[in-house]
Amino acid sequence: MSSLWREADFRRLWAGQTASQLGEHTGLVVLPLIAVLTLDVGAGELGALRAAGQVPILLLALFVGAWVDRWRTRTVMVWTDVGRAAVLGAAAGAGAVGWFGLPALFAVVFAVGALSVFFDVAYQASLVRLVERDQLVRGNSALESSRSAAQIGGPALGGALVSLLSAPVAVASSAGCFALSFLSIRRIRGTERLPQGPERTARVWRRIREGLRFVAGNAVLRAVCLASVAFQIALAAMMTVYLLYLPRELGLPGAVVGLTLAATGPGALAGALLAAWLPRRAGYGTVLVAGAVVGDGVFLCVPALRGSSAVTVAVLVAVGFVFGAGGQLVNVTVMAVRQAATPDGMQGRVAATITFAGMGLTPLGSLLGGWLAGEWGLRPSLLATAAGMLLSPVVMALSPLSRLGRELPGAKADGRFGGSG
């Protein structure tokens, strides 16, 4: 890892990603909590609000992937940071003068979600342009560790600010984080390797089709897409119910909700650190399946909880820790597998295609979670959606992902995993 930290550009990417993730994870708690605690929305409205932040993935991801492969990722990240800081800063100002209602909240969530699509695709492609392929696992581990640190601070900060101060202050804190990310990433100085000739000038639709064919033609990447679809839809539904279940069924105040959600941060940090060495010892396939089973399955115990006692809070913290550890272990591992399988000139399109497949249908998951909560009640809905998350490890166990060994395969010219297709 020391060789990575000697690279100034990698340190700047890491610092900017940390600040950006802190802003994102603060916002992920702040905006729904404002809706639940301040605007008193119902289950259906909360599901629609979460869907508004996710639908830009469906609308934009494939186009963004095609564009990012032709653009400098530093430029994309810098301008999306500026945009998110401006949107949230304007929202904080509107809230301070009493103009921050539900329609404005929907607009803010949609705008931030759209800009985040650009940032997320660009940062995933940027790592491959900054480090050597044999450093991808360590680089991803460092970046995901920074996200873990943000997961620790973001939810706790957001919950505390909404509960103890005001919604405008909470929103402004997210805007400040994106401003810090801008200041760090804009200092990246390295020259990025961009595709030249016909590959660079090809029409957007052609480039999108190439990305789709590349992923569809590879058995391992197809499995990544299917497992991601199963997980993300179930997670979106479960989190919609969960954000209602904690304050309304268990009676937890906003600050405690933030604390329980923040517990995923230390777990994710542990998972990211494990991912730096465990796949090479236990095998990439074994780590993916086992990490998903443990991390996703832990939520099945939550519907059995009653009340807001210290025991309940302790269990929720433990659940968040295990979920964070398993999820981050899987995330770092599968990202390294995907990046190693993909030529540099297609990193953006592959990232966007898998994001589109995995995240594009999450608005339906959020709407489903809201509908289930209204029709079935919070406890049965939480049990059903938590069980649904186990579909993801089942998909991985039945696919070539489970048979990956201790080495990362390299990308061939035709975009195939060596021996996987």
C-alpha positions in Angstrom: 0.0 0.0 0.0 2.9 2.3 0.6 3.6 2.7 -3.1 0.1 4.0 -3.6 0.4 6.6 -0.9 3.6 8.0 -2.5 1.5 9.0 -5.5 0.2 12.5 -5.0 -2.6 12.2 -7.5 -3.9 9.0 -5.7 -3.8 10.9 -2.4 -5.8 13.7 -3.9 -8.4 11.3 -5.4 -8.6 9.5 -2.1 -9.1 12.7 -0.1 -11.7 14.0 -2.6 -13.6 10.7 -2.6 -13.7 10.7 1.2 -15.2 14.2 1.3 -17.6 13.4 -1.5 -18.8 10.2 0.3 -19.2 12.1 3.5 -21.4 14.6 1.8 -23.4 11.8 0.1 -23.9 9.7 3.2 -24.9 12.7 5.2 -27.4 13.6 2.6 -28.7 10.0 2.3 -29.8 10.4 6.0 -30.6 14.1 6.1 -33.1 14.3 3.2 -35.3 11.3 4.1 -35.2 12.3 7.8 -36.3 15.8 6.9 -39.2 14.2 5.0 -40.1 11.8 7.9 -39.5 14.0 10.9 -40.1 17.6 9.6 -42.6 17.2 6.8 -44.4 14.1 8.2 -44.6 12.2 4.9 -46.3 8.9 4.6 -44.8 5.6 3.4 -45.8 6.1 -0.2 -44.4 9.6 -0.3 -41.1 8.4 1.2 -40.8 5.7 -1.3 -41.5 8.2 -4.1 -38.8 10.5 -2.6 -36.2 7.8 -2.6 -37.2 6.8 -6.1 -36.7 10.4 -7.3 -33.0 10.2 -6.2 -32.5 6.9 -7.9 -34.3 7.3 -11.3 -31.4 9.4 -12.8 -29.4 6.2 -12.8 -32.0 4.6 -15.1 -32.2 7.8 -17.3 -28.5 8.7 -17.5 -26.1 5.9 -16.6 -25.5 4.4 -20.0 -25.0 7.8 -21.6 -22.7 8.9 -18.8 -20.6 5.7 -19.3 -20.1 6.5 -23.0 -19.2 10.1 -22.3 -16.8 9.4 -19.4 -14.7 7.1 -21.6 -14.1 10.1 -23.8 -13.6 12.7 -21.1 -11.1 13.3 -18.3 -12.5 11.9 -15.2 -11.0 14.7 -13.1 -13.0 17.2 -15.0 -16.2 15.2 -14.5 -15.7 14.8 -10.8 -14.8 18.5 -10.3 -17.9 19.8 -12.0 -20.3 17.4 -10.4 -18.9 18.4 -7.0 -19.6 22.0 -7.9 -23.1 21.2 -9.0 -24.0 19.2 -5.9 -22.6 21.9 -3.6 -24.6 24.6 -5.4 -27.8 22.6 -5.3 -27.6 21.8 -1.6 -26.4 25.3 -0.8 -29.4 26.7 -2.5 -31.7 24.2 -0.7 -30.1 25.2 2.7 -30.8 28.9 1.9 -34.4 28.2 0.9 -34.9 26.2 4.1 -33.6 29.1 6.2 -36.3 31.4 4.9 -39.0 28.8 5.1 -39.3 27.8 1.4 -38.2 24.2 1.8 -41.3 22.1 1.3 -41.8 18.6 -0.2 -41.7 19.7 -3.9 -38.4 21.4 -3.3 -37.1 18.3 -1.6 -38.0 16.2 -4.6 -36.2 18.6 -6.9 -33.1 18.6 -4.7 -33.0 14.8 -4.4 -33.4 14.4 -8.2 -30.7 16.9 -9.0 -28.2 15.5 -6.5 -28.9 12.0 -7.8 -28.3 13.0 -11.4 -25.0 14.6 -10.6 -23.9 11.7 -8.5 -24.3 9.4 -11.5 -21.6 11.3 -13.3 -19.3 11.4 -10.2 -19.7 7.7 -9.4 -19.0 6.5 -13.0 -16.0 8.9 -13.3 -14.3 7.9 -10.0 -14.6 4.2 -10.8 -12.9 4.8 -14.2 -10.4 7.2 -12.7 -8.6 4.7 -10.5 -7.7 2.5 -13.5 -6.1 5.6 -15.2 -4.1 6.5 -12.1 -2.7 3.1 -10.9 -1.4 -0.1 -12.4 -3.7 -3.1 -12.7 -1.8 -5.1 -10.0 -2.6 -2.2 -7.6 -6.4 -2.2 -8.2 -7.3 -4.3 -5.2 -5.2 -2.1 -2.9 -6.5 1.1 -4.5 -10.1 0.0 -4.3 -9.5 -1.0 -0.7 -8.2 2.4 0.1 -11.0 4.2 -1.6 -13.6 2.0 0.0 -12.0 2.5 3.4 -12.5 6.2 2.9 -16.1 5.6 2.0 -16.4 3.5 5.3 -15.0 6.5 7.2 -17.7 8.6 5.6 -20.3 6.0 6.5 -19.2 6.4 10.1 -19.5 10.1 10.2 -22.2 10.9 7.7 -25.3 9.3 9.2 -24.4 10.3 12.7 -23.7 13.8 11.6 -26.9 14.1 9.5 -29.1 12.6 12.2 -27.7 14.8 14.9 -27.9 18.0 12.8 -31.6 17.3 11.8 -32.5 16.4 15.4 -30.5 19.0 17.4 -30.1 22.0 15.1 -32.2 22.5 11.9 -32.8 21.0 8.5 -31.0 23.9 6.7 -27.8 23.4 8.8 -27.9 19.7 8.0 -28.3 20.3 4.2 -25.5 22.9 4.3 -23.1 20.4 5.9 -23.5 18.1 2.9 -22.9 21.0 0.5 -19.7 21.8 2.4 -18.4 18.3 2.0 -18.8 18.4 -1.8 -17.0 21.8 -1.8 -14.0 20.1 0.0 -14.1 17.2 -2.5 -13.8 19.8 -5.3 -10.8 21.5 -3.7 -9.0 18.2 -3.5 -9.8 16.6 -6.9 -9.1 19.7 -8.9 -5.5 19.4 -7.8 -5.0 16.1 -9.6 -2.2 16.8 -12.2 -1.6 13.5 -14.0 -2.3 13.1 -17.7 -5.1 10.5 -18.2 -4.8 7.9 -20.9 -7.8 8.4 -23.2 -8.8 6.3 -26.2 -7.7 7.7 -29.6 -8.9 7.6 -33.1 -12.3 5.9 -34.1 -12.8 4.7 -30.5 -12.8 8.3 -29.2 -15.1 9.7 -31.9 -17.7 6.9 -32.2 -21.3 7.9 -31.8 -22.8 7.7 -28.3 -25.4 5.0 -29.2 -22.7 2.9 -30.8 -20.5 3.2 -27.7 -23.5 2.3 -25.5 -24.2 -0.8 -27.6 -20.5 -1.8 -27.3 -20.6 -1.6 -23.5 -23.8 -3.6 -23.4 -22.4 -6.3 -25.7 -19.2 -6.4 -23.7 -21.0 -7.1 -20.4 -23.6 -9.4 -21.9 -20.9 -11.5 -23.7 -19.0 -12.3 -20.5 -20.4 -14.9 -18.1 -18.8 -13.4 -15.0 -19.9 -9.8 -15.7 -23.4 -11.0 -16.6 -23.5 -12.6 -13.1 -22.3 -9.4 -11.5 -25.2 -7.6 -13.2 -27.9 -10.1 -12.2 -26.6 -10.3 -8.6 -26.5 -6.5 -8.4 -30.1 -6.2 -9.8 -31.4 -8.6 -7.1 -29.5 -6.9 -4.3 -30.2 -3.3 -5.2 -34.0 -3.7 -5.7 -34.3 -5.6 -2.4 -32.1 -3.1 -0.6 -34.0 -0.1 -1.9 -37.3 -1.7 -0.8 -35.8 -2.7 2.6 -34.3 0.7 3.3 -37.6 2.5 2.6 -39.3 0.3 5.1 -36.3 0.5 7.5 -36.3 4.3 7.6 -39.9 4.2 8.7 -39.5 1.2 11.0 -36.8 2.7 13.2 -38.6 5.9 14.2 -42.2 4.8 14.0 -42.3 1.1 15.0 -39.3 1.2 17.5 -39.7 4.8 18.5 -36.1 5.8 18.0 -35.3 9.6 17.8 -33.4 11.0 14.8 -30.0 11.1 16.5 -30.3 7.4 17.5 -31.4 6.5 14.0 -28.3 8.2 12.7 -26.2 6.3 15.2 -27.6 2.9 14.1 -27.1 3.7 10.4 -23.6 5.0 11.2 -22.7 1.5 12.5 -22.3 0.4 8.9 -19.2 2.6 8.7 -16.9 0.7 11.1 -18.2 -2.5 9.6 -17.5 -1.3 6.1 -14.0 -0.2 7.2 -13.3 -3.7 8.5 -14.7 -5.2 5.2 -12.5 -2.9 3.1 -9.4 -3.9 5.0 -10.3 -7.6 4.7 -10.7 -7.1 1.0 -7.1 -6.0 0.6 -5.8 -9.5 1.4 -8.6 -12.1 2.0 -9.6 -12.8 -1.7 -6.0 -13.8 -2.5 -6.1 -16.3 0.4 -9.6 -17.7 0.3 -10.4 -17.1 -3.4 -12.4 -14.3 -5.0 -15.5 -16.5 -5.5 -15.6 -17.8 -1.9 -15.3 -14.3 -0.5 -18.0 -12.9 -2.8 -20.6 -15.6 -1.9 -19.8 -15.8 1.8 -19.6 -12.1 2.3 -23.0 -11.6 0.6 -24.7 -14.4 2.7 -23.5 -13.0 6.0 -23.9 -9.3 5.2 -27.3 -9.5 3.6 -28.8 -12.2 5.9 -28.1 -10.3 9.1 -31.2 -8.1 8.6 -33.5 -11.0 9.1 -33.2 -10.6 12.9 -34.4 -7.0 12.9 -38.2 -7.6 12.6 -38.0 -9.5 15.9 -36.9 -6.4 17.8 -39.3 -4.5 20.1 -39.2 -1.1 21.7 -36.3 1.4 21.9 -34.3 -0.2 24.8 -30.5 -0.2 25.0 -30.6 -3.9 23.9 -32.5 -3.0 20.7 -30.1 -0.2 19.9 -27.1 -2.5 20.5 -28.6 -5.1 18.2 -29.2 -2.6 15.5 -25.6 -1.3 15.8 -24.3 -4.9 15.5 -26.6 -5.5 12.5 -25.3 -2.4 10.8 -21.7 -3.4 11.5 -22.1 -6.9 10.0 -24.0 -5.5 7.0 -21.3 -2.9 6.4 -18.5 -5.5 6.7 -20.1 -8.0 4.4 -21.2 -5.4 1.9 -17.9 -3.7 1.7 -16.0 -6.9 1.3 -18.2 -7.9 -1.6 -18.1 -4.4 -3.1 -14.3 -4.0 -3.1 -13.8 -7.6 -4.4 -16.3 -7.4 -7.2 -15.1 -4.0 -8.3 -11.5 -5.3 -8.6 -12.7 -8.3 -10.6 -14.7 -6.0 -12.9 -11.9 -3.5 -13.4 -9.3 -6.2 -14.1 -11.6 -7.7 -16.7 -12.1 -4.5 -18.6 -9.8 -2.7 -21.1 -9.0 0.9 -20.1 -11.0 2.4 -23.0 -14.2 0.7 -21.8 -14.0 1.3 -18.0 -16.6 4.0 -18.0 -19.1 2.0 -20.2 -18.7 -1.2 -18.2 -19.1 0.7 -14.9 -22.2 2.5 -16.3 -23.7 -0.7 -17.8 -23.4 -2.5 -14.5 -24.6 0.5 -12.6 -27.6 0.8 -15.0 -28.4 -2.9 -14.5 -27.9 -2.9 -10.8 -29.2 0.5 -9.8 -31.6 1.5 -12.6 -34.5 -0.5 -11.2 -34.0 0.7 -7.6 -36.8 3.3 -8.0 -39.2 0.3 -8.4 -37.7 -1.2 -5.2 -38.3 2.1 -3.3 -41.8 2.3 -4.5 -42.4 -1.4 -3.7 -41.1 -0.8 -0.2 -43.4 2.1 0.3 -46.4 0.1 -1.0 -45.6 -3.0 1.1 -45.3 -0.8 4.2 -48.7 0.7 3.6 -50.4 -2.6 2.7 -48.7 -5.1 5.0 -47.4 -3.0 7.9 -43.8 -2.3 8.7 -42.8 -5.5 10.5 -43.9 -8.0 7.8 -42.6 -5.8 5.1 -39.2 -5.5 6.7 -39.0 -9.3 7.0 -40.0 -9.8 3.3 -37.6 -7.3 1.9 -34.7 -8.5 4.1 -35.3 -12.0 2.8 -35.3 -10.7 -0.7 -31.7 -9.5 -0.3 -30.5 -13.1 -0.1 -31.4 -13.6 -3.8 -28.1 -11.9 -4.6 -25.7 -14.5 -3.0 -27.9 -17.2 -4.5 -27.2 -15.8 -8.0 -23.5 -15.6 -7.3 -23.4 -19.1 -6.0 -25.0 -20.5 -9.1 -22.7 -18.5 -11.5 -19.0 -18.5 -12.6 -18.4 -15.9 -9.9 -18.3 -18.6 -7.3 -15.6 -20.4 -9.2 -13.1 -17.5 -9.3 -9.8 -18.4 -7.7 -7.1 -16.5 -5.9 -5.8 -14.4 -8.9 -7.5 -11.6 -10.8 -7.7 -12.5 -14.5 -6.6 -9.8 -17.0 -8.7 -8.3 -19.8 -8.1 -9.6 -23.3 -8.4 -7.6 -26.4 -11.9 -8.9 -27.0 -13.0 -8.0 -23.6 -13.2 -11.6 -22.3 -12.2 -12.9 -18.9 -9.5 -15.5 -19.4 -11.3 -18.8 -19.1 -14.6 -17.3 -17.9 -16.6 -16.8 -21.0 
